[in-house]
Structures are given as structure tokens and as C-alpha cells.
Amino acid sequence: MPFGQNAANLFFQLIASRYEQGSVMATSNLLFGRWGETFSDNVVAAAMIEPGPPH
């Protein structure tokens, strides 16, 4: 089920705030290339998918 723009932004903020504290695992039956459809924004989806540097 796709998120609206506001929900996608809030979810991104959650992921971003969690970034420095630990890992987050998200699963989907969609290919990564289609996550932009769910998050209403390809850039936001790519930012959440990209692995960060090792801690």
C-alpha cells in the first residue's frame, strides 16, 4: 500500500534518526527499483535503501 507524501517523509525521518543508533530492517515483496512507488518518491526510497558506512 503506497504511503502519501507526508507519511513517506515521516517514515524517512524515522529511518534517518535511527541511522546513528542501529540497524533497521524493512521487507517488501516489491523489487528495490519499485520502492519509489510505495514511498511516493524515488529519491527518498533510494536514500532509505542505501547502506551506510559500517559502524
mmCIF file of the N, C-alpha and C atoms, coordinates in Angstrom:
data_MODEL
# 
_entry.id   MODEL 
# 
loop_
_atom_site.group_PDB 
_atom_site.id 
_atom_site.type_symbol 
_atom_site.label_atom_id 
_atom_site.label_alt_id 
_atom_site.label_comp_id 
_atom_site.label_asym_id 
_atom_site.label_entity_id 
_atom_site.label_seq_id 
_atom_site.pdbx_PDB_ins_code 
_atom_site.Cartn_x 
_atom_site.Cartn_y 
_atom_site.Cartn_z 
_atom_site.occupancy 
_atom_site.B_iso_or_equiv 
_atom_site.pdbx_formal_charge 
_atom_site.auth_seq_id 
_atom_site.auth_comp_id 
_atom_site.auth_asym_id 
_atom_site.auth_atom_id 
_atom_site.pdbx_PDB_model_num 
ATOM 1   N N  . MET A 1 1  ? 0.849  -1.165 0.000  1.00 0.00 ? 1  MET A N  1 
ATOM 2   C CA . MET A 1 1  ? 0.000  0.000  0.000  1.00 0.00 ? 1  MET A CA 1 
ATOM 3   C C  . MET A 1 1  ? 0.901  1.236  0.000  1.00 0.00 ? 1  MET A C  1 
ATOM 4   N N  . PRO A 1 2  ? 0.759  2.089  -0.981 1.00 0.00 ? 2  PRO A N  1 
ATOM 5   C CA . PRO A 1 2  ? 1.610  3.283  -1.061 1.00 0.00 ? 2  PRO A CA 1 
ATOM 6   C C  . PRO A 1 2  ? 1.369  4.248  0.099  1.00 0.00 ? 2  PRO A C  1 
ATOM 7   N N  . PHE A 1 3  ? 2.438  4.908  0.512  1.00 0.00 ? 3  PHE A N  1 
ATOM 8   C CA . PHE A 1 3  ? 2.355  5.974  1.514  1.00 0.00 ? 3  PHE A CA 1 
ATOM 9   C C  . PHE A 1 3  ? 2.044  7.278  0.795  1.00 0.00 ? 3  PHE A C  1 
ATOM 10  N N  . GLY A 1 4  ? 1.339  8.186  1.447  1.00 0.00 ? 4  GLY A N  1 
ATOM 11  C CA . GLY A 1 4  ? 1.216  9.545  0.946  1.00 0.00 ? 4  GLY A CA 1 
ATOM 12  C C  . GLY A 1 4  ? 2.534  10.266 1.160  1.00 0.00 ? 4  GLY A C  1 
ATOM 13  N N  . GLN A 1 5  ? 2.678  11.441 0.566  1.00 0.00 ? 5  GLN A N  1 
ATOM 14  C CA . GLN A 1 5  ? 3.931  12.190 0.676  1.00 0.00 ? 5  GLN A CA 1 
ATOM 15  C C  . GLN A 1 5  ? 4.289  12.490 2.124  1.00 0.00 ? 5  GLN A C  1 
ATOM 16  N N  . ASN A 1 6  ? 3.335  12.901 2.945  1.00 0.00 ? 6  ASN A N  1 
ATOM 17  C CA . ASN A 1 6  ? 3.610  13.212 4.357  1.00 0.00 ? 6  ASN A CA 1 
ATOM 18  C C  . ASN A 1 6  ? 4.042  11.970 5.125  1.00 0.00 ? 6  ASN A C  1 
ATOM 19  N N  . ALA A 1 7  ? 3.355  10.856 4.908  1.00 0.00 ? 7  ALA A N  1 
ATOM 20  C CA . ALA A 1 7  ? 3.712  9.615  5.593  1.00 0.00 ? 7  ALA A CA 1 
ATOM 21  C C  . ALA A 1 7  ? 5.098  9.140  5.161  1.00 0.00 ? 7  ALA A C  1 
ATOM 22  N N  . ALA A 1 8  ? 5.407  9.271  3.876  1.00 0.00 ? 8  ALA A N  1 
ATOM 23  C CA . ALA A 1 8  ? 6.722  8.868  3.381  1.00 0.00 ? 8  ALA A CA 1 
ATOM 24  C C  . ALA A 1 8  ? 7.812  9.732  4.015  1.00 0.00 ? 8  ALA A C  1 
ATOM 25  N N  . ASN A 1 9  ? 7.566  11.027 4.142  1.00 0.00 ? 9  ASN A N  1 
ATOM 26  C CA . ASN A 1 9  ? 8.547  11.911 4.770  1.00 0.00 ? 9  ASN A CA 1 
ATOM 27  C C  . ASN A 1 9  ? 8.743  11.574 6.248  1.00 0.00 ? 9  ASN A C  1 
ATOM 28  N N  . LEU A 1 10 ? 7.660  11.275 6.947  1.00 0.00 ? 10 LEU A N  1 
ATOM 29  C CA . LEU A 1 10 ? 7.779  10.889 8.357  1.00 0.00 ? 10 LEU A CA 1 
ATOM 30  C C  . LEU A 1 10 ? 8.545  9.581  8.510  1.00 0.00 ? 10 LEU A C  1 
ATOM 31  N N  . PHE A 1 11 ? 8.266  8.624  7.632  1.00 0.00 ? 11 PHE A N  1 
ATOM 32  C CA . PHE A 1 11 ? 8.970  7.350  7.687  1.00 0.00 ? 11 PHE A CA 1 
ATOM 33  C C  . PHE A 1 11 ? 10.460 7.558  7.414  1.00 0.00 ? 11 PHE A C  1 
ATOM 34  N N  . PHE A 1 12 ? 10.788 8.417  6.448  1.00 0.00 ? 12 PHE A N  1 
ATOM 35  C CA . PHE A 1 12 ? 12.189 8.722  6.171  1.00 0.00 ? 12 PHE A CA 1 
ATOM 36  C C  . PHE A 1 12 ? 12.858 9.347  7.393  1.00 0.00 ? 12 PHE A C  1 
ATOM 37  N N  . GLN A 1 13 ? 12.170 10.252 8.078  1.00 0.00 ? 13 GLN A N  1 
ATOM 38  C CA . GLN A 1 13 ? 12.731 10.870 9.275  1.00 0.00 ? 13 GLN A CA 1 
ATOM 39  C C  . GLN A 1 13 ? 12.996 9.826  10.356 1.00 0.00 ? 13 GLN A C  1 
ATOM 40  N N  . LEU A 1 14 ? 12.098 8.857  10.483 1.00 0.00 ? 14 LEU A N  1 
ATOM 41  C CA . LEU A 1 14 ? 12.294 7.766  11.440 1.00 0.00 ? 14 LEU A CA 1 
ATOM 42  C C  . LEU A 1 14 ? 13.552 6.974  11.091 1.00 0.00 ? 14 LEU A C  1 
ATOM 43  N N  . ILE A 1 15 ? 13.697 6.611  9.826  1.00 0.00 ? 15 ILE A N  1 
ATOM 44  C CA . ILE A 1 15 ? 14.868 5.854  9.389  1.00 0.00 ? 15 ILE A CA 1 
ATOM 45  C C  . ILE A 1 15 ? 16.129 6.677  9.606  1.00 0.00 ? 15 ILE A C  1 
ATOM 46  N N  . ALA A 1 16 ? 16.086 7.956  9.249  1.00 0.00 ? 16 ALA A N  1 
ATOM 47  C CA . ALA A 1 16 ? 17.255 8.825  9.392  1.00 0.00 ? 16 ALA A CA 1 
ATOM 48  C C  . ALA A 1 16 ? 17.655 8.992  10.859 1.00 0.00 ? 16 ALA A C  1 
ATOM 49  N N  . SER A 1 17 ? 16.679 9.112  11.759 1.00 0.00 ? 17 SER A N  1 
ATOM 50  C CA . SER A 1 17 ? 17.017 9.285  13.178 1.00 0.00 ? 17 SER A CA 1 
ATOM 51  C C  . SER A 1 17 ? 17.555 7.985  13.774 1.00 0.00 ? 17 SER A C  1 
ATOM 52  N N  . ARG A 1 18 ? 17.158 6.881  13.231 1.00 0.00 ? 18 ARG A N  1 
ATOM 53  C CA . ARG A 1 18 ? 17.618 5.571  13.706 1.00 0.00 ? 18 ARG A CA 1 
ATOM 54  C C  . ARG A 1 18 ? 19.004 5.231  13.160 1.00 0.00 ? 18 ARG A C  1 
ATOM 55  N N  . TYR A 1 19 ? 19.402 5.871  12.084 1.00 0.00 ? 19 TYR A N  1 
ATOM 56  C CA . TYR A 1 19 ? 20.642 5.571  11.364 1.00 0.00 ? 19 TYR A CA 1 
ATOM 57  C C  . TYR A 1 19 ? 21.871 5.524  12.278 1.00 0.00 ? 19 TYR A C  1 
ATOM 58  N N  . GLU A 1 20 ? 22.008 6.474  13.167 1.00 0.00 ? 20 GLU A N  1 
ATOM 59  C CA . GLU A 1 20 ? 23.188 6.547  14.025 1.00 0.00 ? 20 GLU A CA 1 
ATOM 60  C C  . GLU A 1 20 ? 23.117 5.591  15.216 1.00 0.00 ? 20 GLU A C  1 
ATOM 61  N N  . GLN A 1 21 ? 21.976 4.980  15.463 1.00 0.00 ? 21 GLN A N  1 
ATOM 62  C CA . GLN A 1 21 ? 21.798 4.180  16.667 1.00 0.00 ? 21 GLN A CA 1 
ATOM 63  C C  . GLN A 1 21 ? 21.761 2.675  16.414 1.00 0.00 ? 21 GLN A C  1 
ATOM 64  N N  . GLY A 1 22 ? 21.424 2.259  15.222 1.00 0.00 ? 22 GLY A N  1 
ATOM 65  C CA . GLY A 1 22 ? 21.363 0.836  14.949 1.00 0.00 ? 22 GLY A CA 1 
ATOM 66  C C  . GLY A 1 22 ? 20.732 0.564  13.599 1.00 0.00 ? 22 GLY A C  1 
ATOM 67  N N  . SER A 1 23 ? 20.591 -0.692 13.310 1.00 0.00 ? 23 SER A N  1 
ATOM 68  C CA . SER A 1 23 ? 20.059 -1.113 12.021 1.00 0.00 ? 23 SER A CA 1 
ATOM 69  C C  . SER A 1 23 ? 18.541 -1.106 12.009 1.00 0.00 ? 23 SER A C  1 
ATOM 70  N N  . VAL A 1 24 ? 18.004 -0.994 10.813 1.00 0.00 ? 24 VAL A N  1 
ATOM 71  C CA . VAL A 1 24 ? 16.568 -1.108 10.583 1.00 0.00 ? 24 VAL A CA 1 
ATOM 72  C C  . VAL A 1 24 ? 16.398 -2.088 9.433  1.00 0.00 ? 24 VAL A C  1 
ATOM 73  N N  . MET A 1 25 ? 15.506 -3.036 9.590  1.00 0.00 ? 25 MET A N  1 
ATOM 74  C CA . MET A 1 25 ? 15.235 -3.980 8.523  1.00 0.00 ? 25 MET A CA 1 
ATOM 75  C C  . MET A 1 25 ? 13.808 -3.765 8.037  1.00 0.00 ? 25 MET A C  1 
ATOM 76  N N  . ALA A 1 26 ? 13.678 -3.605 6.746  1.00 0.00 ? 26 ALA A N  1 
ATOM 77  C CA . ALA A 1 26 ? 12.362 -3.468 6.121  1.00 0.00 ? 26 ALA A CA 1 
ATOM 78  C C  . ALA A 1 26 ? 12.265 -4.506 5.020  1.00 0.00 ? 26 ALA A C  1 
ATOM 79  N N  . THR A 1 27 ? 11.132 -5.133 4.905  1.00 0.00 ? 27 THR A N  1 
ATOM 80  C CA . THR A 1 27 ? 10.943 -6.124 3.854  1.00 0.00 ? 27 THR A CA 1 
ATOM 81  C C  . THR A 1 27 ? 9.749  -5.735 2.998  1.00 0.00 ? 27 THR A C  1 
ATOM 82  N N  . SER A 1 28 ? 9.778  -6.229 1.776  1.00 0.00 ? 28 SER A N  1 
ATOM 83  C CA . SER A 1 28 ? 8.701  -5.955 0.833  1.00 0.00 ? 28 SER A CA 1 
ATOM 84  C C  . SER A 1 28 ? 8.720  -7.026 -0.232 1.00 0.00 ? 28 SER A C  1 
ATOM 85  N N  . ASN A 1 29 ? 7.589  -7.226 -0.863 1.00 0.00 ? 29 ASN A N  1 
ATOM 86  C CA . ASN A 1 29 ? 7.559  -8.148 -1.991 1.00 0.00 ? 29 ASN A CA 1 
ATOM 87  C C  . ASN A 1 29 ? 7.844  -7.416 -3.302 1.00 0.00 ? 29 ASN A C  1 
ATOM 88  N N  . LEU A 1 30 ? 8.132  -6.110 -3.227 1.00 0.00 ? 30 LEU A N  1 
ATOM 89  C CA . LEU A 1 30 ? 8.483  -5.329 -4.407 1.00 0.00 ? 30 LEU A CA 1 
ATOM 90  C C  . LEU A 1 30 ? 9.995  -5.329 -4.607 1.00 0.00 ? 30 LEU A C  1 
ATOM 91  N N  . LEU A 1 31 ? 10.419 -5.257 -5.856 1.00 0.00 ? 31 LEU A N  1 
ATOM 92  C CA . LEU A 1 31 ? 11.834 -5.067 -6.145 1.00 0.00 ? 31 LEU A CA 1 
ATOM 93  C C  . LEU A 1 31 ? 12.245 -3.695 -5.647 1.00 0.00 ? 31 LEU A C  1 
ATOM 94  N N  . PHE A 1 32 ? 13.530 -3.520 -5.273 1.00 0.00 ? 32 PHE A N  1 
ATOM 95  C CA . PHE A 1 32 ? 14.004 -2.229 -4.788 1.00 0.00 ? 32 PHE A CA 1 
ATOM 96  C C  . PHE A 1 32 ? 13.689 -1.107 -5.782 1.00 0.00 ? 32 PHE A C  1 
ATOM 97  N N  . GLY A 1 33 ? 13.781 -1.405 -7.049 1.00 0.00 ? 33 GLY A N  1 
ATOM 98  C CA . GLY A 1 33 ? 13.515 -0.404 -8.077 1.00 0.00 ? 33 GLY A CA 1 
ATOM 99  C C  . GLY A 1 33 ? 12.100 0.134  -8.066 1.00 0.00 ? 33 GLY A C  1 
ATOM 100 N N  . ARG A 1 34 ? 11.196 -0.569 -7.406 1.00 0.00 ? 34 ARG A N  1 
ATOM 101 C CA . ARG A 1 34 ? 9.798  -0.127 -7.344 1.00 0.00 ? 34 ARG A CA 1 
ATOM 102 C C  . ARG A 1 34 ? 9.434  0.477  -5.996 1.00 0.00 ? 34 ARG A C  1 
ATOM 103 N N  . TRP A 1 35 ? 10.382 0.588  -5.061 1.00 0.00 ? 35 TRP A N  1 
ATOM 104 C CA . TRP A 1 35 ? 10.063 1.152  -3.752 1.00 0.00 ? 35 TRP A CA 1 
ATOM 105 C C  . TRP A 1 35 ? 9.643  2.610  -3.841 1.00 0.00 ? 35 TRP A C  1 
ATOM 106 N N  . GLY A 1 36 ? 10.067 3.312  -4.869 1.00 0.00 ? 36 GLY A N  1 
ATOM 107 C CA . GLY A 1 36 ? 9.646  4.695  -5.075 1.00 0.00 ? 36 GLY A CA 1 
ATOM 108 C C  . GLY A 1 36 ? 8.137  4.810  -5.220 1.00 0.00 ? 36 GLY A C  1 
ATOM 109 N N  . GLU A 1 37 ? 7.504  3.761  -5.746 1.00 0.00 ? 37 GLU A N  1 
ATOM 110 C CA . GLU A 1 37 ? 6.040  3.742  -5.860 1.00 0.00 ? 37 GLU A CA 1 
ATOM 111 C C  . GLU A 1 37 ? 5.394  3.729  -4.476 1.00 0.00 ? 37 GLU A C  1 
ATOM 112 N N  . THR A 1 38 ? 5.986  3.020  -3.553 1.00 0.00 ? 38 THR A N  1 
ATOM 113 C CA . THR A 1 38 ? 5.439  2.917  -2.200 1.00 0.00 ? 38 THR A CA 1 
ATOM 114 C C  . THR A 1 38 ? 5.668  4.186  -1.407 1.00 0.00 ? 38 THR A C  1 
ATOM 115 N N  . PHE A 1 39 ? 6.856  4.775  -1.553 1.00 0.00 ? 39 PHE A N  1 
ATOM 116 C CA . PHE A 1 39 ? 7.214  5.944  -0.758 1.00 0.00 ? 39 PHE A CA 1 
ATOM 117 C C  . PHE A 1 39 ? 6.931  7.264  -1.474 1.00 0.00 ? 39 PHE A C  1 
ATOM 118 N N  . SER A 1 40 ? 6.259  7.204  -2.613 1.00 0.00 ? 40 SER A N  1 
ATOM 119 C CA . SER A 1 40 ? 5.859  8.391  -3.385 1.00 0.00 ? 40 SER A CA 1 
ATOM 120 C C  . SER A 1 40 ? 7.033  9.238  -3.834 1.00 0.00 ? 40 SER A C  1 
ATOM 121 N N  . ASP A 1 41 ? 8.246  8.688  -3.780 1.00 0.00 ? 41 ASP A N  1 
ATOM 122 C CA . ASP A 1 41 ? 9.420  9.474  -4.163 1.00 0.00 ? 41 ASP A CA 1 
ATOM 123 C C  . ASP A 1 41 ? 10.602 8.535  -4.343 1.00 0.00 ? 41 ASP A C  1 
ATOM 124 N N  . ASN A 1 42 ? 11.149 8.483  -5.547 1.00 0.00 ? 42 ASN A N  1 
ATOM 125 C CA . ASN A 1 42 ? 12.284 7.596  -5.815 1.00 0.00 ? 42 ASN A CA 1 
ATOM 126 C C  . ASN A 1 42 ? 13.526 7.986  -5.025 1.00 0.00 ? 42 ASN A C  1 
ATOM 127 N N  . VAL A 1 43 ? 13.740 9.284  -4.831 1.00 0.00 ? 43 VAL A N  1 
ATOM 128 C CA . VAL A 1 43 ? 14.927 9.743  -4.103 1.00 0.00 ? 43 VAL A CA 1 
ATOM 129 C C  . VAL A 1 43 ? 14.857 9.322  -2.640 1.00 0.00 ? 43 VAL A C  1 
ATOM 130 N N  . VAL A 1 44 ? 13.699 9.490  -2.012 1.00 0.00 ? 44 VAL A N  1 
ATOM 131 C CA . VAL A 1 44 ? 13.524 9.083  -0.609 1.00 0.00 ? 44 VAL A CA 1 
ATOM 132 C C  . VAL A 1 44 ? 13.699 7.575  -0.482 1.00 0.00 ? 44 VAL A C  1 
ATOM 133 N N  . ALA A 1 45 ? 13.112 6.829  -1.397 1.00 0.00 ? 45 ALA A N  1 
ATOM 134 C CA . ALA A 1 45 ? 13.236 5.364  -1.353 1.00 0.00 ? 45 ALA A CA 1 
ATOM 135 C C  . ALA A 1 45 ? 14.697 4.954  -1.486 1.00 0.00 ? 45 ALA A C  1 
ATOM 136 N N  . ALA A 1 46 ? 15.421 5.551  -2.417 1.00 0.00 ? 46 ALA A N  1 
ATOM 137 C CA . ALA A 1 46 ? 16.835 5.201  -2.601 1.00 0.00 ? 46 ALA A CA 1 
ATOM 138 C C  . ALA A 1 46 ? 17.659 5.562  -1.369 1.00 0.00 ? 46 ALA A C  1 
ATOM 139 N N  . ALA A 1 47 ? 17.360 6.683  -0.739 1.00 0.00 ? 47 ALA A N  1 
ATOM 140 C CA . ALA A 1 47 ? 18.094 7.097  0.450  1.00 0.00 ? 47 ALA A CA 1 
ATOM 141 C C  . ALA A 1 47 ? 17.886 6.109  1.585  1.00 0.00 ? 47 ALA A C  1 
ATOM 142 N N  . MET A 1 48 ? 16.693 5.549  1.701  1.00 0.00 ? 48 MET A N  1 
ATOM 143 C CA . MET A 1 48 ? 16.425 4.586  2.768  1.00 0.00 ? 48 MET A CA 1 
ATOM 144 C C  . MET A 1 48 ? 17.060 3.231  2.482  1.00 0.00 ? 48 MET A C  1 
ATOM 145 N N  . ILE A 1 49 ? 17.223 2.904  1.222  1.00 0.00 ? 49 ILE A N  1 
ATOM 146 C CA . ILE A 1 49 ? 17.767 1.597  0.835  1.00 0.00 ? 49 ILE A CA 1 
ATOM 147 C C  . ILE A 1 49 ? 19.287 1.582  0.900  1.00 0.00 ? 49 ILE A C  1 
ATOM 148 N N  . GLU A 1 50 ? 19.922 2.679  0.576  1.00 0.00 ? 50 GLU A N  1 
ATOM 149 C CA . GLU A 1 50 ? 21.374 2.743  0.523  1.00 0.00 ? 50 GLU A CA 1 
ATOM 150 C C  . GLU A 1 50 ? 21.992 2.355  1.855  1.00 0.00 ? 50 GLU A C  1 
ATOM 151 N N  . PRO A 1 51 ? 22.939 1.416  1.825  1.00 0.00 ? 51 PRO A N  1 
ATOM 152 C CA . PRO A 1 51 ? 23.632 1.088  3.079  1.00 0.00 ? 51 PRO A CA 1 
ATOM 153 C C  . PRO A 1 51 ? 24.555 2.226  3.491  1.00 0.00 ? 51 PRO A C  1 
ATOM 154 N N  . GLY A 1 52 ? 24.638 2.446  4.733  1.00 0.00 ? 52 GLY A N  1 
ATOM 155 C CA . GLY A 1 52 ? 25.537 3.474  5.259  1.00 0.00 ? 52 GLY A CA 1 
ATOM 156 C C  . GLY A 1 52 ? 26.911 2.870  5.521  1.00 0.00 ? 52 GLY A C  1 
ATOM 157 N N  . PRO A 1 53 ? 27.829 3.676  5.997  1.00 0.00 ? 53 PRO A N  1 
ATOM 158 C CA . PRO A 1 53 ? 29.169 3.157  6.319  1.00 0.00 ? 53 PRO A CA 1 
ATOM 159 C C  . PRO A 1 53 ? 29.090 2.216  7.516  1.00 0.00 ? 53 PRO A C  1 
ATOM 160 N N  . PRO A 1 54 ? 29.984 1.254  7.587  1.00 0.00 ? 54 PRO A N  1 
ATOM 161 C CA . PRO A 1 54 ? 29.972 0.344  8.749  1.00 0.00 ? 54 PRO A CA 1 
ATOM 162 C C  . PRO A 1 54 ? 30.291 1.100  10.020 1.00 0.00 ? 54 PRO A C  1 
ATOM 163 N N  . HIS A 1 55 ? 29.702 0.677  11.104 1.00 0.00 ? 55 HIS A N  1 
ATOM 164 C CA . HIS A 1 55 ? 29.926 1.346  12.408 1.00 0.00 ? 55 HIS A CA 1 
ATOM 165 C C  . HIS A 1 55 ? 31.130 0.748  13.093 1.00 0.00 ? 55 HIS A C  1 
# 
